[in-house]
C-alpha cells in the first residue's frame, strides 16, 4: 500500500499558541489541501476524504489510499463509518465501497453506470447510497431501487433497505413495509411542520440506524423512528452564514452550523455546544472521542483544536505573566507593564497598582498591604517606598522622599529591621527609621526568606545569610561552582529550594543536599500541597511526591502544553482548591485538576491487525513489530516500554515505536508493550508470538534425535563394556600366566638338582662329622626355602629384600661349591633399597644361570658379581656377571649333552618381562653379553635397566 508517513517532528512547526491549535496541510503530509469530509472510526482513527485520496491519521503519521491501492477515484468527497469498523467512501465513479484492515474493497454498479452519491443510509441491514436514486448493495454489486408509489399516489423517497421505505410528506414521516411490490403503512410520525415552508435542502439528509436527520434552510430536523419522536433545532439568525454539516455515530449526532458545533444524543437531547470563531471558515467539523475539534477546508487543509484548549480558561494571551500570589480566594496576577489584576472565582478585575519592568514578586504585609515589586517601579496599596528612601544620593538631590516609587527585587519586613533587595545593593533600616542605608553592594540577588531565626538570601552565586550588618556565604557550598537559586518554600524545619538547572535542593540546618529526580530542572517557583511539591519549571509543571527520606522523592505527575499550558516555561504557579494557575510568557492558564482527561489511559495498539502472530522460523530471524498510541495532542509526552516473555523479565525502554528481535528460537512468546504518559497513566497490550520450527527443530525430531543418540550411546557403552570385559579377561589371563610363570620360576629355582645337591651337601657334612657346618647349611637352606615361598605370593618386593634373598642363595651355593665359587655384591650408597620396589624373585634365576651354566663347567674357581647402580633419578641398573665359560661354550656343551641351548629360567624370564611391560608398572629392559668376545675375558654379563615408580619419585633416600 502506498503510504505517506508524517513524523511528529514535521507537525511541530504548525503548533500554534502553545498547542492550542494544530494545522495540517500538504506540508505536513496531507496529499491535498482540498479536504471534503472527516470522520472517526470505532477504533478512534481519523479518516479524511481529499481530492487526492482517502487518508487515515493516528496522531503520528498519515496513510494515504489512492487509485494505486484500489480506490475507484482519488477525488473522494464523502465518508461514513459503520460499527463493524468499515469506512465507506463515495466518489463520482461506477464503483463504490469501503476500506477495512488497510485494504480497499469496491463494488460495481449493476448497470456499470457512474453515480455521485451525496448521502449515506446506515442500518442494521447494510449501507444505502442516496443521490440520483437509492442504491443498495446486493450480491456484491450496487443496485438501484425501483420507484415505489403509495396507495394515495405519493412517491416514497427514502429506502432504508429492501423492506422499509420512508415517505416524507409536508408534515410527517410515514414508514411502509415493502413486500411483493406492495407497500403497507407501519407507522406515521407527525412533525407538525410544513416542510414546504421550511424549504428542505436537496440531498441534505441521512440515516443512521433508527435516526433520520434532515437539514433545513433554517434548522435541523431529527427523527427517532424507534421512539416515534422528533425534534427541530432552529438555526439562529446570526448563525445562518457558513456551510451546514451533520455527522452521526453510535453515540451522538453532530451538527456544524455557523460558528457552532451542536451535539445531540440519540434520544435527541442537546449534550454540548461548542462555539469557536474558526468554525465559520471551515466547511465541516466533528468532535472526536477525545474531545478534540476537527475542522476541514476546501483549500487550507485541516485545523484541530485540542480538547484541553476548548475547556481551559486562558487569560492575557500573548502577554508576559510573571508573578502570582494567592490569598484565600483572591488570586493576584502580575503582568509585565500591565496593572495588577485580581481573579476572584473567575471574575478578572484590574487594580490601580501598576508596576514597571519585570515583575519579581507580589507581596502582602501589614505595613504596605499588597506590594507589586517591579524592576523599574514598584507599587503598594499604602506606604510606597520611594527612591529617596533607598538611595542617599536621591535624598540629597530632591530633598524629599516624595519623588518616584522605587523599583526593587524583594522586600522583607521583620519586627526590628526591614530589608530591600535591589539589583546592586542590599539596603536596611530599623523599623522606625525613615531611610534605608546600604548594607552591602550585592548583585545577582533573587529573593529573601526567613529560616530558623536568620534571613537567607537567594542569589545567582548560591545561598547567603544576613548576619547583623554583614552578608556571608552560607555553609557547605562549592564556591568554585556556585549553585544559582531561584525560589524557596518553607516546609516543617526544612527549606525547599528551587535552583536554576540543578533541580530542587533541601536546606536542613546547615546541610544542603539535592533531590536527584529533579536534576536538570530550573525551578522558578515551589508550592507545597498535601505531601507534594509543585514545581514551576522550564519543562512545564512537575509534581514531586515527598518521601520521608527526601532524596528518594520522585516526580509522579507533569503538566505540559498538551494539558493546557500556554508555554513550556512556567514563571509562577498558584493552586486554589482543585484549580491550577500557570503564569507564562504567553499568558495565564487556568487548569481544572479534576478533569478526567488527566486520568485517561492512553489507547495503545499494535499496527498489525492480528490478535496473535504465527511465523515460520526463517521469517522470524529479523522480526520487527510496530505499535503506537492513538493520541492526537500528547505524543511527545509518551514513553514506551516492552518485554518479551519468557526471554525478558525486566521492562526495556523502547527508543521508538518499533521493536526488532533477531534470531528468535522456535517456541511460544508473548510481547508486552506499555505506554506511560506524563500523568503516569499507562496501558499495556500483549501480542502472542509463535515461531514455527523447521522440521529439524520440531519436538518429534528432537525426540527422534534423542532416541537415536541414546541408542548410539548404548551401543558405544556396550562396546566399551565389551572392551572393558575383554581387558579384564586379558588382565585376568595375564595374572594367571604370571602366577604360572612365577610357579614355574619357583619350580625352576627349586629344581630337583638344587634340592638334591643341597641335601647331598648336608649328608656330606654329616658323614665328615662336621655337625656345626651341616647345621649352618641346613639353617641357611630352610631360610631360603621360606623366602622363596613368601616372595612367590607377592608381585613385588623391596630391593633390600631381593638382595637378602640373593645373598642367602649365594651363601648356600658357596657352601656347596666350597672354594670353587666366590661372589661379590656392590650397592650404590645413594639407593634407598628399603623404598625401591622391583618384581619379586626377578634376579634369582639369573644368578642360578650364572652358577649352573657358567661357573659349574669351569675347572678353576669362578666368581659371580652383582652390581646395583643408580643410573638416573628414576633409573635402576642391575648387572649380573660371571667369569664362567660363557654363553657360546655353554651352548656347545649342552648340545654335546643333547640339551636345549636355552636355559629354562631364561625362557621364563623373557615371558615374564613381556607380561610386566603390559602392566605399565615397570619398564624393564635387559641385555645379555658373552664376555668371551672381549680379549682376556670369559663369562656372561646380564644388564637389567628398570624404570621404577615409587613413593617420592626418586631412587635416593632424600625426602
Buried (B, 14 or more C-beta within 10 A) or exposed (E): EEBBEBEEEEBEEBBEBBBBBBBBBBBBBBBBBBBBBBBBBBEBBBBBBBBBBBBBBBBBBBBBBBBEBBBBBBBBBBBBBBEEBBBBBBBEBBBBBBBBEEEBBBBBBEEEEEBBBBBBBBBEEBBBBBBBEBBBBEEEBBBBBEEBEBEEEBEBBBBBBBEBBBBBBEEBBBBBEBEEEEBEBEEBBEBEBEBEEBEBEEEBBBBBBBBBBBBBEEBBBBBBBEEEEBBBBEBEEEBEEBEBBBBBBEEBBBBBBBBBBBBBEBEBEEBEEBEBEBBBEBBBBBBBBBBBBBBBBBEBBBBBBBBBBBBBBBBBBEBBBBBBBBEEEBBBBBBBBBBBBBBEEEEBEEBEBBBBBBBBBBBBEEEBEBBBBBBEBBBBBEEBBBBBBBBBEBBEEBEEBEBEBBBBBBBBBEEEBBBBBBEEBBBBBEEEEEEBEBBEEBEBBBBBBEBEEEBBBBBBBBBBBBEEEEBEBBEEBEEEEBBBBBBBBBBEEBBBBBBBEBBBBBBBEEEBEBBEBBEEBBBBBBBBEEEBBBBBBBBBBBBBBBEEEBEEBBBEBBBBBBBBBBBBBBBBBBBBEEBBBBBBBBBBBBBBBEBEBBEBBBBBBBEEEEEEBEBEBEEBEEBEBEBBBBBBBBBBBBEBBBBBBEEEEEEEEBEEBBBEBEEBEBEEBBBBBBBBBBBEBBBEBEBBBBBBBEEEBEEEEEEEEEEEEEEEEEEEEEEEEEEEEEEEEEEEEBEEBBEEBBEBBBEBBBBEEBEEBBEEBBEBBBEEEEEEBBEBBBEBBEBBBEBBEEBBEEBBBBBBBBBBBBEBBBBBBBBBBEEBBBBEEEBBEEBBBEBBBBBBBBBBBBBBBBBBBBBBBBEEEBBBBBBBBBBEEBBBBBBBBBBBBBBEBBBEBBEEEEEEEEBBBBBBBEBBBEBBEEEEBBBBEBEEBBBBEEEEEBBBBBBBBBBBEBEEEBBBBEE
